[in-house]
Amino acid sequence: MFGEWSMSLVILAGISRGSRCLKFSSVISRTMAASPDAKRSPWSREEDLAGLTGNGWSMVEGRDAIKKSFNFDDFNGAFGFMTRVALKADKMNHHPEWFNVYNRVDVTLSTHDVGGLSPKDVKLAQFMDGL
C-alpha cells in the first residue's frame, strides 16, 4: 500500500488556425517512494507509531488516524503553534484536522489520499512535538 507508485499523465491538444492544425502530445511518467525519508524505506509503521504514542499521541477510535491535545499558557501560544504548523503543513501539502479553544489545540492526523495513516502523518506529528 505504501510502496512505490507511478503516475502517468497524457496530454493531447489540437489547436486549429485557419487551414493549419497544430497537434501536441506529451507523456509524463514519474515514480515516487511513499516514504518521506529515503534511508528508511519501506515505512516502519509500528516503530514510528510506538514513538508517537510515547509522546502522547493515540489512535482515533473507528479510523486509521492519530490524535493529540496540545495545551499552552494562553490563546497567543496556541495560535502561534497553529501558525508554525500551518507553514510546515503547507510546504508538505499535508494539512491537519484541528480544533482550537483558547489555550488548547486538538489535532487529528490521517492521510485522506490513502485512507489512513502514512509517513506524512508521522513527519508532521514529529514536527509538532518538536515545537
TORPA-4810 file (N, C-alpha, C, O; in nm, 3 decimals):
<nodes>
NODE_1_0.082_-0.119_0.000_0.000_0.000_0.000_0.086_0.126_0.000_0.050_0.225_-0.063_M
NODE_2_0.202_0.123_0.072_0.285_0.242_0.080_0.415_0.226_0.003_0.509_0.302_0.026_F
NODE_3_0.423_0.130_-0.086_0.543_0.112_-0.166_0.550_0.215_-0.275_0.493_0.323_-0.264_G
NODE_4_0.622_0.183_-0.381_0.633_0.278_-0.491_0.506_0.279_-0.574_0.437_0.177_-0.585_E
NODE_5_0.476_0.392_-0.631_0.362_0.404_-0.719_0.402_0.490_-0.836_0.494_0.571_-0.824_W
NODE_6_0.337_0.474_-0.945_0.369_0.557_-1.061_0.243_0.624_-1.111_0.132_0.572_-1.098_S
NODE_7_0.263_0.739_-1.168_0.150_0.816_-1.219_0.183_0.856_-1.362_0.293_0.905_-1.388_M
NODE_8_0.093_0.837_-1.452_0.112_0.878_-1.590_0.005_0.978_-1.628_-0.111_0.964_-1.592_S
NODE_9_0.047_1.079_-1.701_-0.045_1.183_-1.746_-0.023_1.200_-1.896_0.090_1.221_-1.940_L
NODE_10_-0.126_1.190_-1.970_-0.117_1.207_-2.114_-0.193_1.332_-2.151_-0.310_1.349_-2.116_V
NODE_11_-0.125_1.421_-2.222_-0.187_1.547_-2.265_-0.194_1.547_-2.417_-0.092_1.532_-2.485_I
NODE_12_-0.312_1.563_-2.470_-0.331_1.574_-2.614_-0.408_1.703_-2.640_-0.513_1.728_-2.581_L
NODE_13_-0.355_1.783_-2.729_-0.423_1.909_-2.759_-0.417_1.935_-2.908_-0.315_1.908_-2.973_A
NODE_14_-0.521_1.986_-2.962_-0.523_2.026_-3.102_-0.566_2.171_-3.112_-0.669_2.210_-3.056_G
NODE_15_-0.489_2.249_-3.182_-0.520_2.390_-3.198_-0.536_2.417_-3.347_-0.446_2.387_-3.426_I
NODE_16_-0.647_2.470_-3.386_-0.673_2.497_-3.527_-0.654_2.645_-3.556_-0.711_2.730_-3.487_S
NODE_17_-0.575_2.677_-3.657_-0.555_2.816_-3.700_-0.577_2.820_-3.852_-0.487_2.791_-3.931_R
NODE_18_-0.695_2.854_-3.887_-0.728_2.858_-4.030_-0.715_2.719_-4.089_-0.782_2.626_-4.045_G
NODE_19_-0.629_2.706_-4.188_-0.612_2.577_-4.253_-0.504_2.493_-4.186_-0.484_2.377_-4.220_S
NODE_20_-0.434_2.553_-4.090_-0.328_2.481_-4.020_-0.380_2.416_-3.893_-0.469_2.471_-3.827_R
NODE_21_-0.327_2.305_-3.859_-0.365_2.238_-3.735_-0.237_2.200_-3.662_-0.155_2.125_-3.715_C
NODE_22_-0.220_2.249_-3.542_-0.104_2.218_-3.460_-0.145_2.112_-3.359_-0.243_2.130_-3.288_L
NODE_23_-0.071_2.004_-3.352_-0.102_1.897_-3.257_0.013_1.882_-3.160_0.130_1.889_-3.198_K
NODE_24_-0.021_1.862_-3.035_0.078_1.849_-2.930_0.043_1.727_-2.847_-0.072_1.710_-2.807_F
NODE_25_0.141_1.644_-2.820_0.117_1.532_-2.730_0.238_1.515_-2.641_0.352_1.537_-2.682_S
NODE_26_0.211_1.475_-2.519_0.317_1.458_-2.421_0.279_1.349_-2.324_0.161_1.335_-2.290_S
NODE_27_0.375_1.274_-2.279_0.352_1.174_-2.176_0.450_1.201_-2.064_0.570_1.212_-2.086_V
NODE_28_0.397_1.212_-1.945_0.479_1.237_-1.827_0.463_1.116_-1.736_0.351_1.076_-1.705_I
NODE_29_0.574_1.059_-1.694_0.568_0.945_-1.605_0.666_0.969_-1.491_0.777_1.016_-1.513_S
NODE_30_0.623_0.937_-1.371_0.706_0.962_-1.254_0.683_0.852_-1.152_0.569_0.810_-1.131_R
NODE_31_0.790_0.806_-1.089_0.779_0.707_-0.984_0.829_0.770_-0.856_0.935_0.832_-0.853_T
NODE_32_0.750_0.753_-0.747_0.785_0.814_-0.619_0.783_0.709_-0.511_0.702_0.616_-0.514_M
NODE_33_0.872_0.723_-0.414_0.866_0.638_-0.295_0.776_0.708_-0.196_0.783_0.830_-0.181_A
NODE_34_0.690_0.633_-0.127_0.596_0.692_-0.033_0.664_0.737_0.095_0.609_0.821_0.167_A
NODE_35_0.781_0.684_0.125_0.849_0.719_0.249_0.909_0.858_0.240_0.973_0.890_0.139_S
NODE_36_0.891_0.944_0.343_0.947_1.078_0.341_1.098_1.077_0.358_1.165_1.176_0.328_P
NODE_37_1.153_0.968_0.405_1.296_0.957_0.430_1.347_0.836_0.353_1.321_0.722_0.393_D
NODE_38_1.420_0.860_0.245_1.464_0.750_0.158_1.549_0.648_0.232_1.554_0.531_0.192_A
NODE_39_1.616_0.688_0.339_1.700_0.597_0.415_1.618_0.495_0.492_1.670_0.391_0.533_K
NODE_40_1.488_0.523_0.513_1.404_0.438_0.597_1.297_0.366_0.517_1.190_0.338_0.570_R
NODE_41_1.322_0.336_0.393_1.223_0.267_0.313_1.236_0.116_0.335_1.349_0.069_0.341_S
NODE_42_1.130_0.039_0.345_0.990_0.079_0.350_0.951_0.138_0.485_1.026_0.129_0.582_P
NODE_43_0.833_0.199_0.489_0.786_0.267_0.609_0.769_0.169_0.724_0.705_0.065_0.710_W
NODE_44_0.829_0.203_0.838_0.818_0.119_0.958_0.706_0.172_1.047_0.731_0.237_1.148_S
NODE_45_0.584_0.144_1.007_0.464_0.197_1.072_0.462_0.171_1.222_0.444_0.264_1.301_R
NODE_46_0.480_0.047_1.263_0.470_0.012_1.405_0.576_0.085_1.487_0.548_0.134_1.597_E
NODE_47_0.697_0.091_1.435_0.806_0.159_1.506_0.778_0.308_1.521_0.795_0.365_1.628_E
NODE_48_0.735_0.371_1.411_0.706_0.514_1.415_0.588_0.546_1.507_0.593_0.643_1.582_D
NODE_49_0.483_0.465_1.500_0.366_0.489_1.585_0.399_0.466_1.732_0.346_0.536_1.819_L
NODE_50_0.485_0.370_1.761_0.525_0.347_1.900_0.597_0.469_1.955_0.577_0.507_2.071_A
NODE_51_0.681_0.532_1.874_0.749_0.654_1.916_0.652_0.768_1.942_0.673_0.848_2.033_G
NODE_52_0.547_0.777_1.861_0.449_0.885_1.879_0.360_0.861_2.000_0.329_0.955_2.073_L
NODE_53_0.317_0.737_2.022_0.230_0.711_2.137_0.305_0.736_2.267_0.244_0.768_2.369_T
NODE_54_0.436_0.722_2.264_0.517_0.756_2.381_0.521_0.905_2.409_0.558_0.947_2.519_G
NODE_55_0.482_0.986_2.310_0.479_1.132_2.325_0.337_1.186_2.337_0.315_1.306_2.319_N
NODE_56_0.241_1.101_2.368_0.105_1.148_2.393_0.007_1.133_2.278_-0.110_1.167_2.294_G
NODE_57_0.050_1.084_2.164_-0.042_1.060_2.053_-0.116_0.930_2.079_-0.060_0.838_2.140_W
NODE_58_-0.240_0.921_2.034_-0.317_0.798_2.048_-0.396_0.773_1.920_-0.419_0.864_1.841_S
NODE_59_-0.436_0.649_1.902_-0.515_0.612_1.785_-0.658_0.665_1.802_-0.711_0.668_1.912_M
NODE_60_-0.718_0.705_1.692_-0.857_0.751_1.691_-0.946_0.628_1.675_-0.925_0.546_1.586_V
NODE_61_-1.043_0.616_1.762_-1.135_0.502_1.755_-1.217_0.506_1.626_-1.278_0.609_1.594_E
NODE_62_-1.220_0.395_1.554_-1.300_0.385_1.433_-1.236_0.439_1.307_-1.298_0.438_1.201_G
NODE_63_-1.112_0.487_1.315_-1.041_0.542_1.200_-0.895_0.503_1.206_-0.843_0.471_1.313_R
NODE_64_-0.829_0.505_1.093_-0.685_0.487_1.090_-0.622_0.626_1.096_-0.579_0.681_0.994_D
NODE_65_-0.619_0.682_1.217_-0.572_0.818_1.240_-0.515_0.828_1.381_-0.543_0.744_1.466_A
NODE_66_-0.436_0.932_1.404_-0.381_0.958_1.537_-0.427_1.096_1.584_-0.458_1.183_1.502_I
NODE_67_-0.432_1.114_1.718_-0.477_1.242_1.772_-0.394_1.279_1.895_-0.335_1.193_1.961_K
NODE_68_-0.392_1.408_1.923_-0.324_1.459_2.042_-0.379_1.597_2.075_-0.414_1.674_1.986_K
NODE_69_-0.386_1.627_2.205_-0.423_1.761_2.251_-0.298_1.833_2.300_-0.220_1.778_2.378_S
NODE_70_-0.279_1.954_2.252_-0.167_2.038_2.294_-0.223_2.150_2.380_-0.321_2.215_2.342_F
NODE_71_-0.162_2.175_2.495_-0.206_2.282_2.585_-0.097_2.388_2.599_0.022_2.355_2.609_N
NODE_72_-0.138_2.512_2.599_-0.045_2.626_2.605_-0.086_2.718_2.718_-0.192_2.699_2.779_F
NODE_73_-0.005_2.818_2.747_-0.033_2.912_2.856_-0.156_2.997_2.827_-0.232_3.031_2.917_D
NODE_74_-0.175_3.032_2.697_-0.285_3.120_2.660_-0.317_3.105_2.512_-0.258_3.022_2.442_D
NODE_75_-0.411_3.185_2.465_-0.451_3.179_2.324_-0.337_3.213_2.231_-0.322_3.152_2.125_F
NODE_76_-0.255_3.310_2.271_-0.141_3.351_2.188_-0.047_3.234_2.162_0.000_3.216_2.050_N
NODE_77_-0.019_3.155_2.265_0.067_3.038_2.249_0.006_2.934_2.157_0.076_2.876_2.073_G
NODE_78_-0.124_2.910_2.172_-0.194_2.813_2.087_-0.196_2.859_1.942_-0.173_2.780_1.850_A
NODE_79_-0.225_2.987_1.922_-0.232_3.039_1.786_-0.095_3.041_1.721_-0.083_3.014_1.601_F
NODE_80_0.009_3.074_1.796_0.145_3.070_1.745_0.184_2.929_1.700_0.245_2.912_1.594_G
NODE_81_0.148_2.830_1.780_0.171_2.690_1.745_0.101_2.655_1.614_0.161_2.595_1.524_F
NODE_82_-0.025_2.693_1.603_-0.102_2.663_1.482_-0.041_2.731_1.360_-0.040_2.674_1.251_M
NODE_83_0.010_2.851_1.377_0.072_2.923_1.266_0.198_2.852_1.219_0.219_2.836_1.099_T
NODE_84_0.283_2.809_1.313_0.406_2.738_1.275_0.373_2.605_1.207_0.437_2.569_1.108_R
NODE_85_0.275_2.535_1.258_0.234_2.407_1.197_0.173_2.433_1.059_0.199_2.356_0.966_V
NODE_86_0.095_2.537_1.045_0.033_2.568_0.916_0.138_2.593_0.808_0.123_2.548_0.694_A
NODE_87_0.245_2.664_0.842_0.351_2.690_0.745_0.419_2.560_0.702_0.444_2.539_0.583_L
NODE_88_0.449_2.473_0.798_0.511_2.343_0.767_0.414_2.256_0.687_0.454_2.195_0.588_K
NODE_89_0.290_2.249_0.729_0.190_2.166_0.661_0.172_2.210_0.516_0.157_2.126_0.427_A
NODE_90_0.173_2.339_0.493_0.157_2.389_0.358_0.274_2.347_0.270_0.255_2.309_0.154_D
NODE_91_0.396_2.354_0.324_0.514_2.309_0.249_0.506_2.159_0.218_0.550_2.115_0.112_K
NODE_92_0.450_2.083_0.311_0.436_1.938_0.292_0.315_1.902_0.207_0.302_1.788_0.162_M
NODE_93_0.226_1.998_0.185_0.096_1.974_0.121_0.021_1.864_0.197_-0.035_1.771_0.139_N
NODE_94_0.022_1.879_0.328_-0.043_1.782_0.416_-0.102_1.858_0.534_-0.028_1.904_0.621_H
NODE_95_-0.231_1.871_0.539_-0.295_1.960_0.634_-0.370_1.884_0.742_-0.444_1.790_0.713_H
NODE_96_-0.349_1.924_0.867_-0.412_1.853_0.980_-0.559_1.890_0.995_-0.605_1.993_0.947_P
NODE_97_-0.630_1.803_1.063_-0.763_1.837_1.113_-0.736_1.888_1.254_-0.667_1.822_1.332_E
NODE_98_-0.789_2.005_1.289_-0.764_2.054_1.423_-0.878_2.142_1.473_-0.961_2.191_1.396_W
NODE_99_-0.879_2.159_1.605_-0.983_2.234_1.673_-0.914_2.314_1.783_-0.834_2.260_1.859_F
NODE_100_-0.946_2.442_1.792_-0.882_2.529_1.890_-0.986_2.597_1.978_-1.083_2.656_1.929_N
NODE_101_-0.965_2.588_2.109_-1.041_2.665_2.207_-0.939_2.724_2.304_-0.868_2.652_2.374_V
NODE_102_-0.933_2.856_2.306_-0.844_2.933_2.390_-0.701_2.880_2.390_-0.627_2.908_2.296_Y
NODE_103_-0.660_2.803_2.491_-0.521_2.761_2.501_-0.499_2.615_2.460_-0.390_2.561_2.481_N
NODE_104_-0.599_2.553_2.403_-0.590_2.410_2.365_-0.606_2.394_2.214_-0.690_2.460_2.152_R
NODE_105_-0.523_2.305_2.156_-0.535_2.269_2.015_-0.544_2.118_2.008_-0.450_2.048_2.046_V
NODE_106_-0.657_2.067_1.959_-0.676_1.923_1.938_-0.644_1.893_1.792_-0.701_1.954_1.702_D
NODE_107_-0.553_1.799_1.770_-0.506_1.767_1.635_-0.539_1.622_1.601_-0.522_1.533_1.685_V
NODE_108_-0.586_1.598_1.480_-0.604_1.464_1.425_-0.529_1.458_1.293_-0.543_1.546_1.209_T
NODE_109_-0.450_1.352_1.276_-0.373_1.335_1.154_-0.411_1.204_1.085_-0.416_1.099_1.148_L
NODE_110_-0.436_1.214_0.956_-0.464_1.099_0.870_-0.444_1.147_0.727_-0.469_1.264_0.697_S
NODE_111_-0.399_1.059_0.641_-0.376_1.097_0.502_-0.497_1.053_0.420_-0.518_0.934_0.397_T
NODE_112_-0.575_1.148_0.377_-0.701_1.119_0.308_-0.677_1.047_0.175_-0.759_0.964_0.134_H
NODE_113_-0.566_1.079_0.108_-0.536_1.016_-0.022_-0.521_0.865_-0.011_-0.553_0.792_-0.106_D
NODE_114_-0.472_0.817_0.103_-0.451_0.672_0.119_-0.553_0.609_0.213_-0.551_0.488_0.235_V
NODE_115_-0.642_0.689_0.267_-0.746_0.637_0.354_-0.698_0.596_0.492_-0.758_0.509_0.555_G
NODE_116_-0.590_0.657_0.539_-0.539_0.623_0.671_-0.403_0.686_0.695_-0.364_0.782_0.629_G
NODE_117_-0.332_0.630_0.790_-0.202_0.684_0.828_-0.096_0.659_0.721_-0.097_0.558_0.651_L
NODE_118_-0.005_0.756_0.710_0.106_0.745_0.616_0.229_0.809_0.680_0.218_0.870_0.787_S
NODE_119_0.344_0.797_0.618_0.464_0.862_0.669_0.449_1.014_0.683_0.515_1.075_0.767_P
NODE_120_0.363_1.075_0.603_0.340_1.219_0.615_0.283_1.255_0.752_0.320_1.358_0.810_K
NODE_121_0.195_1.171_0.805_0.136_1.196_0.937_0.244_1.188_1.045_0.247_1.271_1.136_D
NODE_122_0.330_1.090_1.034_0.439_1.073_1.131_0.531_1.195_1.127_0.568_1.249_1.231_V
NODE_123_0.568_1.237_1.007_0.658_1.351_0.992_0.596_1.479_1.051_0.665_1.554_1.120_K
NODE_124_0.469_1.503_1.024_0.404_1.624_1.077_0.386_1.614_1.228_0.403_1.713_1.298_L
NODE_125_0.353_1.497_1.280_0.340_1.478_1.426_0.474_1.503_1.495_0.479_1.567_1.600_A
NODE_126_0.581_1.452_1.437_0.714_1.473_1.495_0.751_1.620_1.493_0.812_1.670_1.588_Q
NODE_127_0.714_1.690_1.387_0.739_1.834_1.380_0.664_1.906_1.493_0.721_1.990_1.562_F
NODE_128_0.536_1.871_1.511_0.455_1.934_1.617_0.516_1.908_1.753_0.522_1.998_1.837_M
NODE_129_0.561_1.785_1.777_0.620_1.752_1.906_0.749_1.829_1.931_0.787_1.851_2.046_D
NODE_130_0.817_1.869_1.824_0.943_1.942_1.837_0.926_2.090_1.864_1.024_2.159_1.895_G
NODE_131_0.805_2.142_1.853_0.783_2.286_1.874_0.777_2.321_2.022_0.759_2.437_2.058_L
</nodes>
